[in-house]
Amino acid sequence: MTDPNLTHIHDSLRHLAVAVADLTPDPKNARKHDRRNLDAIKASLEKFGFRQPIIVQKQGMIVRAGNGRLEVSKELGWSHVPALIVDESEAEAVAYAIADNRTAELAEWDFENLAGALDSLTDSNLLDFVGFNEDELGFFEAVADTPTPSADDQSTPVRASEELDVTQFDAEQFAHTCPRCKLGFND
């Protein structure tokens, strides 16, 4: 058999290549990937390739982090993905999978810095690969165009337009939706 095509895997990760057929998606994965999420992962992988390995529990070759990337790799017809195989107990593997997803959720966007970063990509044709839709990009553009009120400014919030108050973003649209928050535990 000839070597598989691994050009979608960063050079530094190719030694971690594992056959997709040898991997088992986590049947109890607490994180679900809707079509929008899978399309965003797909766009990113097609453009940038694999730059980080998925995490696999050795017992059963169960994917504990990277199930969405594995699913998209299958859609793309890729035979191999980079995988870090970890020999740990079932409890440790499950705890890691939850922690990996939860710690990412706990981070918050700095909308001003994000708007600037996205603005820097407008001429590079890379905005299609970052996972934000047109409405979200429009919101960030409005944030970038809105002067930030000074700390001693007691006036009403500055509006980028009559329709969009960028000082009060739509929390439902941009907030994370972990089960804890959806159930109101943070109130």
N, C-alpha and C positions, 0 to 999 in steps of 0.2 A: 504494500500500500504506500502511496506517496504521501508526503506531509500534507496536512490540511492547510487550507488558506487561512492564515491568521492575521491578515493585514488589518482587520478591525480591532485587534488587540494591540495596545501600546507596546512598543519594543521591550520595555522593562518588565512587562507582565506576561510575555509569551511563554516563559518557562512554567507559568501556573496554568496553562491551558488544560482544560478538562473537557471531555466529550459531553455535549449537551445530553446525549442519550443516557449517560451514566448518572444524571442528576434527577432528583425527585423534588418537584415543587412542594413547599410546605403545605400539607393538607389542612393544617389548623392555623394557617397564617391569619393573624388578627388584622392585617392591613390589606385592604381591597384596592384594586386598580381598575378604575373605570376607563372607558375608551379614551377620554381626553388625556388622562394620565399616561396611558400606554402610548398614545400618539406623541406626547411630549417626550417620553423616554426614547421612543423610536427615532424621532427627529434628532435628538441629542446624540444617540449612538451612531446614527448614520453619518452625522457631521463630524463628531469628535472621536468616535470609537470608544472602546473600553479603556478608561483611565484609572479604574479601581476594580479590584476583584469582587466577586460575590463571595459570601461567606457560607460555607457548607459544613454541616455536621457530618463527621466521618461515618458514624453509625447510620446506615440507611442512605447516605449521600443526600441528605435533606437540605435544601437551600433555606438558610435562616435569615439571610439579608441579601436582597437582590432578586426576589421573585418576579418583580415587574421586568427587570432587565433580562431574566431568563425567558420569560414569556415572549418578549419582543425579539429576542435572539432566535427563537423558534420561528416566529413570523418571517424574519429576514432570511431564514434558511441557513443560519450559521451553525456549523457543526461543533464548534468549541467556544468556550468562554473562559476568562481567567477566574480561577476560584482558589480561595484560601480555605483549605480543608482543616477543620479544627476537631481534635479528639477530646470531647467533653461529654458530660452527662446530659441526659434529656432536659433536666431542670435548668442547667447552665445554658444550654442552647436556646431554650424557650425564653429565659430571662434576657439573654443577649438580644434576641430578635425584638423583644418588646422595648428594651432600652435603646436599641439602635433607632427605632422609629420614634419613640417618645422624646428622646433628647433633641432630635431635629425639630420636633413640634414646639418645644419650649423656647426656641430662639425666636426673636422678633425681627421684622424687617425695619431697617432704618430707611424710611421712604425717601428722604432727601438724597441719601447716598445711592439708593437703588435707582432713583430717577436719573441721577447723574451718570451712573454706570450704564443704564439702558440708553441714555442719550448719546453716550460715546460709541454705541454700537449702530446707530441709525445709518451711517454711511458705509458700514462694513457688510451689510446683508446678513447679519448674524442674529437679528431679532427673532427670526422664525425658529430658532433652536433653543430658546431660553424658557419656553413653557408658559408664557403669558399670552392671553388672548387680546384681541384688538381693544376691547373695553378697558381692560386692565392697563394696557400700554397707554391708552388715552388718559387714564387717571394719573399715571406716573408722569406723563408729559405735563399735565396741568400742575402737578406738585412742583416740578422743576421750574415752571414758569411763574410760580407764585412767590412773592417776597415773603420771607419769614418775619412775623411780627417780633419786635424787640421785647425783652422781658418786662419793660416798664410801659409798654403800649397797652392801654386799657380799652381800646376801641373794639368794635365788633370784628369778628374774624374776616380776614382778607379772602375775597372770592376770586378764583381764576375765571369764573364765568357765573352767570346767574343760575345755571343748573348744577354746578359742582362746588361744594364747599370743601376745599382740600384740607382744611384744618380738622374736619370731622369725616374721615373716610368711612365708607360703608363697612362696618365691622363684620357683617354677615358675609360680604364678598371676599374680604381679605384675611379674616381670622382663621386660625386653624380650627379643625372640627373634630378634635379628639373626643372620645366618649365622655371623659370627665367634664369637659367644657360644655358639650351638648346637653349633659344632664344637669348643668347648673352648679357643679361643685365649687366653682371659683367665685360664686356670687357672695 
